[in-house]
């Protein structure tokens, strides 16, 4: 079957130096760009993370320090990757909670702007967990009746994710074959940032979801306690979270001037 798309979607997978979104780096990225007419583009890069890859991580994805020697850094690849994904929605397996946040950090670190305002995200893992409660290898076997022989290589995981989503849409009548529905169905609690530090309340207003100001409106906290904003910008928070906070502060300032 073919997905019913109104714009391209880029399925992608990252292999990294670890799982800390703020500190870890990409060592491999694979992108499968699917166009509304069904045309597919495949892209893959090995990336020099500019930091040692922990041995226990290399044992999982098979990429060692020697494999990234002489490879381009993400900063050198960022603009090329941005050209590929800029007109597209994004899809992946656990992508809403890991791959997209980490990609955003790498993009911002490379001084390439990144946001999700005009794109949807489809997390195949969330659909799978809502329907079956397992992992990618089991999902691939369950939906596609195939064994995932090269698990934990970005390209194999990316291709498997795309095949699983198509099989899910074909299997479940309640899943509409369009990106907007699949994005909403695969989303979890709504947050303004990827890391989940800033959540939306029932009125759609940004609130802190952690610490002493948990549940309070961001705008009210920043107005009453301006020093808190400076602390947040200098603390070890993801760059995307800081970008969102800055945008909220600027919006509040502009509203006062209006």
C-alpha angles and dihedrals in degrees: 000000000000125000115245101239131175092190135011120285124207114211108198143170132197132209110199146176090258144320102279103113094201099045110024125085139216118259097173134017128183124187129192108191113198118193125208090254090057096256112146130208123192125203131173135175136181106216132206103229093197089230135074117277109231112244093233090055094047089054088060102047100021097234114128134185091263090056093060097045109121093007120129119268119239090252088060091050100038099092092047091051091046091055089055098047103030095094095039145087114234131238136179148129110282084349097140092060102034122004099046095044092048092045089051091052092050092048094050091045087055089050093247112132117240133179141145099227096114101030139068128227125214116197108198091190092060091051089048094048092048089052107030113359103227144106134272096269091050091043091053091050093044099046103027101025090230134120117241096229098174101043116169094031108113096227096049092046091048094051091045091051091054092048092048093052092051090049091048092053090048094047102046117059091197091063110089115217098239134095097239094056093043091048093052092043093051096045124100128201111341116254131175091220131039097241094057099241093123117047133182118242124215090278092053094252122140115253133176111254098195144044131013093331096049110150094013123121112262092222093053094047093048091049097047096037108029092169089066090067091056091048092051093050092051097041126088098273125135115273091238091056089052090049091054092047091050091050091051091049092049091047091051091048092050091048089056091053094048 
